[in-house]
Amino acid sequence: MTTTTALAESLDTPLELKELHALDAYWRAANYLGAAQVYLRNNCLLEEPLRPEHIKNRLLGHWGTVPGINFCYTHINRLIRLHDLSMMLVTGPGHGAPANLANLFLEGTLSEFYPELVHTKAGVTKLIEMFSVPGGNPSHLHPGTPGCIHEGGELGYALATAFGSVFDNPDLITACIVGDGEAETGPTATAWHSTKFLNPVRDGAVLPILHINGYKISSTTLFGAMSDRELLDLFTGYGYAVHIVSAEGETPQERAESHFRMASAMETAYQSIRRIQHEARHGQREERPKWPVVLLRSPKGWTGPQTVDGKQMEGSFRSHQVPAIDCKSNPAHLEIVEKWFRSYDLPALFTDGVPNSELLATCPIGDKRMGMSSHAYGGAVRKDLALPDFRQFAVAATTPGSVSLGDTGELGKYLREVILENEASGNFRIFCPDEMTSNRLGAVFQATHRQFAWPTNTQDDFMSPEGRVIEVLSEHNCQGWLQGYLLTGRHGLFPCYEAFAPIVDSMMNQFGKFLKVSDEIPWRKPVSSLNYLLTSEGWRQDHN
Amino acid sequence: MTTTTALAESLDTPLELKELHALDAYWRAANYLGAAQVYLRNNCLLEEPLRPEHIKNRLLGHWGTVPGINFCYTHINRLIRLHDLSMMLVTGPGHGAPANLANLFLEGTLSEFYPELVHTKAGVTKLIEMFSVPGGNPSHLHPGTPGCIHEGGELGYALATAFGSVFDNPDLITACIVGDGEAETGPTATAWHSTKFLNPVRDGAVLPILHINGYKISSTTLFGAMSDRELLDLFTGYGYAVHIVSAEGETPQERAESHFRMASAMETAYQSIRRIQHEARHGQREERPKWPVVLLRSPKGWTGPQTVDGKQMEGSFRSHQVPAIDCKSNPAHLEIVEKWFRSYDLPALFTDGVPNSELLATCPIGDKRMGMSSHAYGGAVRKDLALPDFRQFAVAATTPGSVSLGDTGELGKYLREVILENEASGNFRIFCPDEMTSNRLGAVFQATHRQFAWPTNTQDDFMSPEGRVIEVLSEHNCQGWLQGYLLTGRHGLFPCYEAFAPIVDSMMNQFGKFLKVSDEIPWRKPVSSLNYLLTSEGWRQDHN
């Protein structure tokens, strides 16, 4: 324990052994609740020996990512408590919903929306029973998950969505858990550049945690195969201050170091966010601010079964979905599941089904809980946009064909006024793949600039660390940013050549589904529409 | 000249001043022909003072990227000549077609397909006249451009296409010019990881040149704003050996250093490709081979007008498309264009309209010219796939409903035989977003592995540096690789959950257009079909 103590003492905010004990207990409780949701239909607190009839008929949800998400959640919660932060969470690995639900249950958010999911034995039982059964909680994040603004699942957009949420939210820090599977996608690969657009004065910050458990469905991930040196170089090159955390250990004692390392990385990351913001907000803007990123390496299916049928399970692709999946019919599998579940030491975590107060005390309270972040309920905080009278922008054309003017040129003047009228509220943005000028919308640059934070040359037009327009040659980033911006209650426009709009076809599809499902959830109020301006029409792409 | 000489002497293959002179002359000729195509309808060799009637009615094509593409082409040509290489070119900035056409003209490829485009005054005139006029050469790369397998344009897929072309082509090196605009896209951002899949024994190599001219349509690019240190870190992290080349200079003398630097980088890059391949092919496979990448910084619109209307043009976003665009109506613009065009010193480049032999001697000859690479005409080199009799894989089911089997499970057995029967010819691959096993196609792993070149853990199943299957969680990479593989005459399959297929909607659209146009070009023979296997049907994405 010497090293541990030294590390603990080196923290700015020391992590005492008592707190460590509570954090690990919280994490184990979340792991148990995550796993139990996947497998159990009753005997939810293992009061009896596990029997086949306690197992759900169909096992859904992905266990592999659950302990990693829980580890992140545990340590984000610690950060929120220590510094009384306003934080939100975007989770990329959407099939890890059992993890999110477990944490939302423990922090008490679920019961705010689903009154039966309280901290009682009945509540725990209900949480576990209702997972992935008809009418219950789906196996995937969705609008019915409190605090959720992104489903994950169609992988790759979590990071851009997270950045979209913090534009013009100076006090918000959005944590974003990116899976190492989705990190292979193009949309994620370019979304890492988003910090180059972030204005530390008017915008908040994203705290990305790339969760490298090494495997996607059935093979090693690119990021899992990369060396620490390669990871360090890559993310330093993207512009980040990189914190690589290795986490492992089968017992609380073995995990102590991992908790210290994660707490230290999170604390340092947080301090660097505040330093960048503080300096910029006091006139000392850094030229290339090194926003933090945490790269967390942990075993896939951490704390799950070591081996099943003689094959390695924990720390391999085989724990991606449901380990020992035949536990309903195969007694050996059932035994593995029971041994695994009991390894969390339930009597130390729950008393007569009620989570112990020591572990619950690691959660933030009230609206500081991530599930309660007002930003995640954009429809409720949304303010109407001030809109000028469009009639003032009408072109006098009494005789047909007597005036020759471009429609977008006139629209640009209108948008200029929209920007001016809403400048103070800062709740309108245009995200565009570098087509503002070619789309003749240049009039907006009489009122604002393109926001870009990295140094540019003096001959650049209309580029500044602050502006209402963000241009990047990535339709995926434009769409992801705008979705995050809208879902946190703001307004925006996405002008795009029609020929390039299909690039975000699948994102639009999924966003539409998110809105459709949101509409059926009473506590989700409508957000502003996602406005596309399609120009240069023609799907045949003759010129582009 | 001391430094220059020292640098020149330090090259493995010394670049003598005489050759330098010829290379620069070739480059100037390509620049002139590139620019002249954009502007001129006649007086194509400037035998008369430039007058408004010599200017085309509509000016298309993008000048800004032309000199950079030409600079790359010049130095790739040098490499081919020095080492007698088989190289192909994939050009991302498709609107730079005037550059590609100029080089294809000078190397004599164009006349092989368009007999009137010979090295005569009439040929030069025809080349320039026929650009961007009805029935002539489009302003964009297209299947009618010899050697072209990728249109660019819808940006982001050049790099994946280039990697697709070299799988199972051990002797081929495909150079790939990536624009710093398209480098902002997600598909390009993740395609850089492609070297982690490359097998140095059976595959060829890609020599990527990221051309950083600093600007997209109207603003600074991300890569233009990055420091050399950031670029070095980023690409080192991706796994590359990075060569940053800064090129500039308004006169041949001022450019000498730039030519030396580029020649040196290209030579070193080539040597490292051969070293990696040689070692791997002699049993000394490197664990993480550092394939080379060249990052070329050069001014946008290099050698074009310095200023127009008092605003900086060369080295700024303003030279992205057509500088001094009003030259038909504005005498000041016309004067700028004439001065610019004459700055190339045409009498030193052409004699009575015929390009001088000294500059032509810098080109490779015969089928070593990039426009003549047989790989670029996949339909001509394509060999039929050996296909087992599918009847052997029929499931006996005399009574409806009497057999319960998954269709993809049976297909997997068939695909296993396809792989076995074509193993020696090595012309069939499956590209898949990590869904082979979940799609029940696992039988193929009785015959082959997933190809992956970076170190993996021992518990991984079916992963090896050699295999017929490539899995990555990027549908963009799967599609781009497969396009490159098919267009160079091979066969392939892309299994994908139906819900994720729209991710490549726009790529499929553009590929369809490429095939449609190819069909109208007599010297393009049909390539194999792009086979999708859509599984887990359902556009509503209920589970995914």
Interface residues (C-beta under 8 A of the other chain):
Chain A: S139 H140 G153 E154 L155 G156 G181 E182 E184 T185 G186 P187 T188 A189 T190 A191 W192 H193 K196 G214 K216 I217 S218 S219 T220 T221 L222 A225 M226 S227 E230 L231 L232 D233 L234 F235 T236 G237 Y238 G239 R288 K311 Q312 G315 S316 F317 R318 D434 E435 M436 T437 S438 R450 F452 W454 P455 T456 N457 Q459 D460 D461 F462 M463 E471 V472 L473 S474 E475 H476 N477 A499 F500 P502 I503 D505 S506 N509 Q510 K513 W539 R540 Q541 H543 N544
Chain B: S139 H140 G153 E154 L155 G156 G181 E182 E184 T185 G186 P187 T188 A189 T190 A191 W192 H193 K196 G214 K216 I217 S218 S219 T220 T221 L222 A225 M226 S227 E230 L231 L232 D233 L234 F235 T236 G237 Y238 G239 R288 K311 Q312 G315 S316 F317 D434 E435 M436 T437 S438 R450 F452 W454 P455 T456 N457 Q459 D460 D461 F462 M463 E471 V472 L473 S474 E475 H476 N477 A499 F500 P502 I503 D505 S506 N509 Q510 K513 W539 R540 Q541 H543 N544
